[in-house]
Amino acid sequence: MKALLKAAAANVIKQIFLTLLFLGFFIPSFAQDIIYKKDGSVIHAKIQEVTETAVRYRRHNNPNGPTYTDLRNKLIKIVYESGGEDIYDQRAAAKLTAWEASKDSLGNAAPLDLSSSSFVYAELLGISGILSINYEGQLAKDGPVHLYGRLGLGFSNASLHVPHGFLLGFGSDASQLELGINGAFISRFRTNPQKADDAFSFLHGDGEFRYSISPSLGYRYQNPDGFFFKFYVPLIISKDNFGIGGRYDYIPTSISTNSWGLPYTDYKKVEKPGRWGVTPWIGFGLGYSF
């Protein structure tokens, strides 16, 4: 009986030793650091060095291979094998956390989208007076096509403007060609046409209230790290006094003869009445994307 118990105890000790030996080789092979990059890639690695500007590492599946270097501003975060984290982009890290939480039981989720979806910017000229403050939000995205909505508040020296519209961006998450259909409510501070001396009375007329529609073509750059810029050319369509045809008509009044006896026609310059017209314009926007 004692011999049987001794043999069983020896067998248990042997099994424990083999298990510990197996774990000693197996667990370290899975110990790894995980690098999450802003382009959506995930790298399993062994970190070699972290400097103020860069991270140097070797790939986990090739520990004796070459050392790679990535700039820290291209990374979202590093999760170390110890469980600690270095986060380099709080906004992208929050999106990454939300994306991981959205996975179903099989680990499936919609593609991770780290592009900017909100924009706040100041605009000079454009469809919204001399200066305006605007918000744009990304409403939808399908590959290289981005749909945005816009709302703002602007002014000239004699008008209040409320610009709004829908914009289509074509290109990468950062650099896009922009096509838009814009509108603007315009309310004048002054209602006396004789005192309507601001430049935008030419664009939007001398009445108390106007509405303009403006198709536009432009370019936008939106860095996920925060910088936003846009330039566009709207064609302002409104009932105005300054369209492509000019502000004045020249009406023939009489036929006279010059000093050489040659006939010529006298014209009277008459300001056109308010009419629907098209005015090419320009706009610049500068602000913050997030």
C-alpha positions in Angstrom: 0.0 0.0 0.0 2.8 2.4 0.9 4.6 1.6 -2.4 1.4 2.4 -4.3 0.9 5.7 -2.5 4.6 6.6 -3.1 4.3 5.8 -6.8 1.1 7.9 -7.1 2.8 10.8 -5.3 5.8 10.6 -7.6 3.5 10.6 -10.6 1.7 13.7 -9.4 5.0 15.5 -8.8 6.1 14.5 -12.3 2.9 15.9 -13.8 3.3 19.1 -11.9 6.9 19.5 -13.0 6.0 18.8 -16.6 3.2 21.3 -16.5 5.4 24.0 -15.0 8.0 23.3 -17.5 5.5 23.6 -20.4 4.1 26.8 -19.0 7.6 28.2 -18.6 8.1 27.8 -22.4 4.6 28.4 -23.6 3.6 31.6 -21.7 6.6 33.6 -22.6 6.0 32.8 -26.2 2.7 34.7 -25.9 4.0 37.6 -23.8 4.0 40.5 -26.2 3.4 44.2 -26.6 0.5 45.4 -28.8 0.9 48.6 -31.0 -2.3 50.2 -32.3 -1.6 52.6 -35.2 -3.8 55.4 -36.6 -4.0 53.7 -40.0 -6.0 50.9 -38.3 -3.2 48.3 -38.2 -2.3 46.3 -35.0 1.2 45.1 -34.5 2.2 42.4 -32.0 5.7 43.3 -31.0 8.4 43.4 -28.4 9.2 47.1 -27.7 12.9 47.9 -27.7 12.9 51.6 -27.0 10.5 54.5 -26.7 11.9 58.0 -27.2 10.2 61.4 -27.2 9.4 61.1 -30.9 9.5 57.4 -31.9 9.0 53.8 -30.9 11.5 51.0 -31.9 10.4 47.4 -31.8 10.8 43.9 -33.2 7.9 41.9 -34.5 6.7 39.2 -32.0 6.8 36.5 -34.7 10.4 37.4 -35.5 12.1 38.3 -32.3 15.6 38.1 -33.8 14.6 40.0 -36.9 15.1 43.7 -37.9 14.2 46.6 -35.6 11.3 48.8 -36.9 10.7 52.4 -36.0 7.4 54.3 -36.0 6.8 57.9 -35.1 4.7 58.4 -32.0 2.4 60.8 -33.8 1.3 57.9 -36.0 0.3 55.7 -33.1 -2.8 55.6 -31.0 -1.4 53.6 -28.1 0.8 50.7 -26.9 -0.5 48.0 -24.6 2.4 46.4 -22.8 2.6 42.7 -21.8 2.5 43.8 -18.2 -0.9 45.4 -18.8 0.3 49.0 -18.8 -0.5 51.5 -21.6 1.0 54.5 -23.3 -1.7 56.5 -25.0 -0.6 59.0 -27.7 -3.9 60.1 -29.0 -6.8 60.4 -26.5 -9.5 61.0 -29.2 -8.5 58.0 -31.3 -8.0 55.8 -28.2 -11.6 56.6 -27.1 -12.9 55.6 -30.6 -10.8 52.4 -30.4 -12.3 51.5 -27.0 -15.8 52.1 -28.2 -15.1 50.1 -31.4 -13.8 47.2 -29.3 -16.8 47.3 -27.1 -19.1 47.1 -30.2 -17.8 43.7 -31.2 -20.3 40.9 -31.1 -19.7 37.4 -29.5 -17.7 36.3 -32.5 -15.5 39.4 -32.4 -17.1 41.0 -35.5 -17.6 44.8 -35.7 -17.9 47.5 -38.3 -14.6 48.8 -39.7 -12.8 51.1 -37.3 -13.1 54.7 -38.5 -10.6 57.1 -36.9 -11.3 60.0 -39.3 -12.6 63.4 -38.0 -16.3 63.7 -37.9 -16.9 67.2 -36.5 -15.4 70.5 -37.5 -15.6 74.0 -36.0 -14.1 76.9 -38.1 -14.1 80.6 -38.8 -14.9 81.5 -42.4 -13.9 84.6 -44.3 -16.2 85.7 -47.1 -18.0 82.7 -48.6 -21.8 82.5 -48.4 -22.0 84.0 -44.9 -21.1 87.7 -45.0 -17.7 89.0 -44.1 -17.0 86.6 -41.2 -18.8 83.6 -39.8 -18.5 80.8 -37.2 -19.5 77.4 -38.5 -20.1 73.8 -37.5 -19.9 70.9 -39.8 -20.7 67.3 -39.0 -20.0 64.1 -41.0 -23.5 62.6 -41.7 -22.4 59.5 -43.6 -19.3 57.9 -45.2 -19.0 55.3 -47.9 -15.4 54.6 -48.9 -13.9 57.8 -50.4 -17.3 59.6 -50.4 -18.1 61.7 -47.3 -21.4 63.6 -46.6 -21.4 66.6 -44.3 -24.0 69.0 -43.0 -23.2 72.7 -42.2 -24.8 75.4 -40.0 -23.3 78.7 -39.0 -23.8 82.3 -38.1 -22.1 85.3 -39.9 -22.4 89.0 -40.5 -21.3 91.8 -42.7 -21.4 95.5 -41.6 -25.1 95.7 -42.3 -26.4 92.1 -42.5 -26.9 89.0 -40.4 -26.3 85.7 -42.2 -27.3 82.1 -41.3 -25.4 79.8 -43.7 -26.3 76.1 -44.0 -26.0 73.4 -46.5 -24.9 69.9 -47.5 -21.4 69.0 -48.8 -19.9 66.0 -50.5 -16.2 65.3 -50.1 -14.4 63.0 -52.5 -11.0 61.6 -51.4 -9.1 60.4 -48.4 -10.0 61.0 -44.8 -7.7 64.0 -44.8 -7.8 65.6 -48.3 -10.9 66.0 -50.3 -12.5 67.7 -53.3 -15.7 69.3 -52.1 -19.0 69.8 -53.9 -21.8 71.6 -52.0 -25.2 73.0 -52.2 -25.5 75.9 -49.7 -28.1 78.3 -48.6 -28.1 81.5 -46.5 -30.8 83.5 -44.7 -29.8 87.2 -44.8 -31.4 89.8 -42.7 -30.4 93.4 -43.0 -29.7 95.7 -40.0 -30.7 98.7 -42.1 -33.8 98.8 -44.2 -33.4 102.2 -46.0 -32.1 101.5 -49.5 -30.4 104.9 -49.6 -28.2 103.8 -46.6 -27.5 100.3 -47.8 -23.8 101.1 -48.4 -22.2 97.8 -47.5 -20.6 95.6 -50.1 -23.0 92.8 -49.6 -26.0 94.9 -50.6 -24.6 94.2 -54.1 -24.8 90.5 -53.4 -28.1 90.2 -51.6 -30.1 93.3 -52.4 -31.3 96.2 -50.3 -34.4 94.6 -48.8 -34.9 93.6 -45.2 -34.6 89.9 -45.9 -33.1 87.7 -48.6 -32.4 84.0 -49.2 -29.6 82.9 -51.5 -28.7 79.5 -52.9 -25.1 78.7 -53.7 -23.7 75.6 -55.5 -20.0 75.4 -54.7 -16.7 73.7 -55.7 -13.8 73.6 -53.3 -11.0 71.8 -51.5 -10.9 70.7 -47.8 -8.0 69.4 -45.6 -8.9 67.9 -42.2 -6.1 66.5 -40.1 -7.3 64.0 -37.5 -4.9 65.7 -35.1 -7.0 68.9 -35.2 -6.1 71.2 -38.1 -8.9 72.1 -40.6 -8.8 74.2 -43.7 -11.1 74.8 -46.7 -11.2 77.0 -49.8 -14.2 77.1 -52.1 -15.9 79.0 -54.8 -19.7 79.5 -54.4 -22.0 80.7 -57.2 -24.4 82.9 -55.2 -27.8 82.8 -56.7 -30.1 85.5 -55.3 -32.4 88.4 -56.1 -29.7 91.0 -56.2 -28.3 94.1 -58.0 -25.0 92.6 -59.0 -25.0 89.5 -61.2 -22.6 88.4 -64.0 -24.3 91.0 -66.2 -23.2 93.9 -64.1 -25.1 96.3 -61.8 -26.2 98.9 -64.4 -28.1 99.0 -67.7 -27.3 101.6 -70.4 -30.4 102.9 -72.2 -30.2 104.9 -75.4 -31.8 108.3 -75.0 -31.0 110.3 -78.2 -28.9 110.4 -81.3 -26.5 113.4 -81.7 -23.8 114.5 -84.1 -20.2 115.0 -83.1 -17.9 117.8 -84.3 -17.0 115.8 -87.5 -20.7 115.4 -88.3 -20.8 111.8 -87.4 -23.9 110.5 -85.5 -23.5 108.9 -82.1 -25.9 107.7 -79.5 -26.3 109.1 -76.0 -26.9 106.5 -73.2 -28.3 106.9 -69.8 -26.9 104.8 -67.0 -29.7 103.2 -65.0 -29.3 101.0 -62.0 -31.0 97.6 -62.6 -34.0 96.7 -60.4 -33.6 93.8 -58.1 -33.5 90.6 -60.1 -32.3 87.1 -59.8 -28.7 86.8 -60.7 -25.5 84.7 -60.2 -22.4 86.1 -58.5 -19.1 84.1 -58.3 -17.5 84.5 -54.9 -14.7 82.9 -52.8 -14.6 81.6 -49.2 -11.8 80.5 -46.8 -12.3 78.5 -43.7 -9.8 77.7 -40.9 -10.5 75.8 -37.7 -10.4 72.6 -35.7 -11.4 69.0 -36.6 -12.2 66.3 -34.0 
